[in-house]
């Protein structure tokens, strides 16, 4: 049986959501693949089959030899582990960027994540900058391109969708890219994904309505990108897919992801809440949080997830109930006793 057929059969054993309702990337990456078998399969084809079969979007960019042969024979890997292993054999890295698996050189992956985060932070509320351009830049959009698309065309499509001007698009060298997709990319992620392979970055105009493309600063060195496996919402799985939380451990590393999306990615847990009540009490399910936990207990994981969003919780078995953080009771004043000085 050829590799494509083998992977198709393996993927068929995994529950797939409808095509118009893709599973969140952390959930996809945490799926267990019963077996992965490649025998001298070109890297791009191997990564593409793994991603397509399991419902992950893939962006494979320049700087990596797509023809490097991959040989892999393993059982019971997560999708994240399988993709990371395939990329590693080709001297590449795979990271989560813009809702997709981004495959590039390790330095490019690190640079893309660093650029996106730095430019995203510059979209925080700033005196004299209107809210509309900032909100358009942070809106997550589906960025996709066909085979033999130029990176300049991808940039221009992203900019047009956000009413953003690119002052010097000619700064991007001519190239032709294979088809790719970033299904939940804000402008910082999308632009960084395209520019990092060329050792380029961008800066905002003062009013955040335009960008200028620039070379990465001399001596630029980003922190190593976190492994793809750290982004997978890995949880213990028991019969029925939802064991009691006191029997589970959670490993998750995400940067500035919305609470709501992380909740969607946690398999086997039921969340009960009244969103209007949460909002009225100062809770925000759309708040962006950063989490870095390894083998955390349910209380540790849920606290890391909900405390920054102003949300309290309780849990029983596999159900988590959310409610506003209780207000601090007033401290009663104490009258001095008769004769006290």
N, C-alpha and C positions, 0 to 999 in steps of 0.2 A: 504493500500500500504506500502511495507517495505521501510526502510530508503534508501537503495541503489537505488531503483526505483524512490523514490521521488527526490533524488539528481540528478539522471540522467535526469529526466524531467526538473528540474530547470536549470541544466547546458545547456540543449539543447536550451534554449531560448537565450543563450548568444552566440554571434558570436565567433567561434573558428577558429584560423588560421590553415593552413595545418599542419599535424603532423611533417613534416620536417622543418617547420618554426615557432617554438614556439614563442609566444609573450614574450617580455621582462618581467621580474618578476614584476617591479613596475606597469606595465599595468595590469597584471593578478590580482595582489593584489587589484587594484582599482576597479575591476569589481563589479557591484551590483548584489547580489544574491537575487532574489525575496523572497525566503523563505528558512529557514533552520530548519529542525525538526529532532531531535535525542531524543530517549527515552531509556536511560540506554544503550547506545552504547559504547563499549570499546573505550578508547581514541585513540589508534592507528588506529582503523578502521574508526573512525569519522574523524580524521585528514587526513587519506589517501583518503577517499571519497571526502572530500572537495578539496584536492589538485588535485586529478586525474580528477574530473569532470570539474574543471575550468582551467586545463592546467598548474598547478604549479608542479615543482619537489619537493620532500619531502625527508628529511634525518632525521629519527627518531632514536636517539641514546640511549645508555644505561643511567641508572640513573633515569629513569622515569618509573613508573608502567604503562605498556601499556593497562592493563585491567581495569583501573579506569573507572567507568561508566560516560558517558557524557549525560546530558539532556539539550537540547536547543530547543527553539521554538521562532523564531524571523523572522522578515521580513525586507527586504531592507537593509541588511548588505553588506558591502564590503567583498570580500574574506578575506582580512586581518583581519577585525573585527571578522569574523566567526571563522577563525583559532585561533586567539588570545583567543577568548572566550572558544573554546574547550580545548585548551592547559591549560588555567587558571584553568578550573575545575579539571584537573588532576594534579594540583600543578606544572605544567611545564610552560615554556616560549617558544615563537616562534619568531625567528628573521630571517632576510635575510642574508644568508651567501653562498658565492660561487654560486650565481644564483639560490639558492634553499631556501625553508622554512626549517629551522633547528630547530627541536623540542628537547629540553633537559631541564634540571633543569635551573632555572634562573642564578645560579652561573656558570654553565657550558656554557650557552649562552654568558654571559659576558666575561668569560675567553677566549672562542674561538675567539670572535671578537677582544679582546685586543691582544692576541697572534698573530693573523693574521696581524693586523695592525703594530705591533712592528717589526715583522720579514720582513714585506713588506718594511718598511722604511729603513731597513738595506740593501736593494737591490738598493738603490740609487747609482749613480756613485761614485766609491771610487778609490782612487789612488792605482794602483797595482792590481786591480781586473778586469779581462777581461769582456767584454760586453756580450759575448755569454752565460755564465752561468746565469747571471742576467736576460737576456731576456728570457731564457728558463723557469726560475722560475716564471716569471711574465706572461707568456703566459697562457691564459685562456683555459682550456681543460674540456672535459666532463668526469667526474669521476662518475662511476656507479658500483654497486656491487649487487650480487644476494643474496637471502636468505641464511642464515647460513654461511656468509663469515666472516672470522676472521679480526679484525681491522689491524692486522699485514700484512695480504695480501693486504688490501686496500692501506696501506702506501707504500708497496713495488711496487705496480702497479703505484702509483703516481710518486714515485722516478724514476722508470724505464722510464716513459714517458718523464721525464725531464733530463735524463742522470745524475741523482743525486744518490749519495751513502748514505745509512743509516748505520752509524757506529755500532749501537747497537740495531737492531730491536727487540732483545729479551727483551728489557726494557718494551715492551708493553705487558700487561697481556693477557692471552688467553681469548677469548670471542667469541661469535657468534652473528652477527648482522642481523637484518631483511634487506631486499632489500632497497636500497636507491640510491639517485643520487644527484650530485652537477654539474649542467650542464655548469657552467661558472666559474670554480674555478682555480685560480692560485695556485702555490705550497703552499704559506703561508696559504691560506684559507683551502685547502684540508688537510694539515697536522694538522692544528689547530683543524679542525672539528673532527678528529679522536683522537687526543691526549687529548684534554681538558676534556672529560668525565672521564679520568683516572688521572686527576690532573697532567698531564705531559705537557711539552713544548719542544721546540727544539732550538738549536743554530747552526748557520752556521759555516762551516770551513772558514778559512781566504780567500780562493779563491772561496767560494760560490759553490763548487762542491760536498759538502757532508754536512750532518747534524748529530748532536749528540742529542739523546733524553735525557731529564733531567726532574727531578721533578720540579713542580712550586716552586719558592722561598718561604721560610717560610714567612708567613704573607701576601702572595700575595692576593690582593683584587682588582678586576677590577671594573671600573665604571659600574653601572647597564646598561644592554643592552637597546638600544632604542626600543620602542615597534614596532611590525611588522607594525602597521598602519602608522608609521612615514615614512616607506619606500615606501608606496603606492603613486603612482602619482595621487593623488586625484584632480579632477578638476570639476567645475560645468558642467553639461551636459544639453543641451537644444535640441530643435528639430533639427534633422540632425546631432547631436553629435558634432557640432562645432560652438558654439555661438561666437560673437565678443569678443575679448580679454578684452575689457574694462568692460565686464560683468562677468569676471571670476576671481577666486581667487585660488591660488596654495599653497598647503601644501606638503613639501617634505624634508626629511632628508636623505642624502646619504653621504658616506665617500669615497673619491677617486674613483669615478665612471667616466667613460669616457663621454665627452660631447655628443658624437654620440649616446651612448646607452640611455642617458637621453632624448635626442630628440626623439628617437624611441618610448619612453614610454609615451610621452605626446599625449594623444588622442585629435582629433579634431583640430589640428593645422597643417598648411602646412608651411614647411620651404623651402624657395627658396634661392639657393646660387650656386656659381661657386667655386668648391673646389680648383681648381688650382689657382684661383685668391686669395682665402683665404690663401692658403699655401704661395704663393709668398709674401703676405703682412704680414706674421708672425702669421697668425691664425692657430689653431690646433684643429680639431674636435676630435682627439683622446686624447687630454689632459685630465688628471684626475682631477676632481674638487670635492670639498666638499661643500654641500649646506645644510642649515638648515633654512627653511622659513615656516611660518605659516600664512595662509590666506593672502599671498602676492599678490600684484597687478601684472599685466603682466610685467610692467617695472621692478619691484623689482625682480621678479623671473628670467626674461631674463638677467638682469644685473648680478645676482649671477651666472647664468649658463655660460654666454659667456665672461664676462670681464676677468676672470682668464685665458681664452684661447686665449686672444688677438683678439677677434672678436667683431665687432660692429653690431648693428641691428636696424631695423625699423620695424614697424608693422602697418597693417591696417586690420580691421575686424578680420579674423582668420588666416591671412597669415603673416609670419615673414620673412623678407628679411635679409640675412646676408652679411656682407662685411668687408674687412679689416679695422682695426682701422686707421683713417686718421692720417697721419704724422703731427707732430707739425710744424707749419710754423716757419721759422727762425725769430728771433726778430730783426727788423731793427735797425741799429745803428743810433743814433741821433747826428747830428753835432751841436756843440754849436753855438748859434746865435752870430752874429758879436758883439763884445764888451763884451760877457759874460765871466766871470772869474770863 
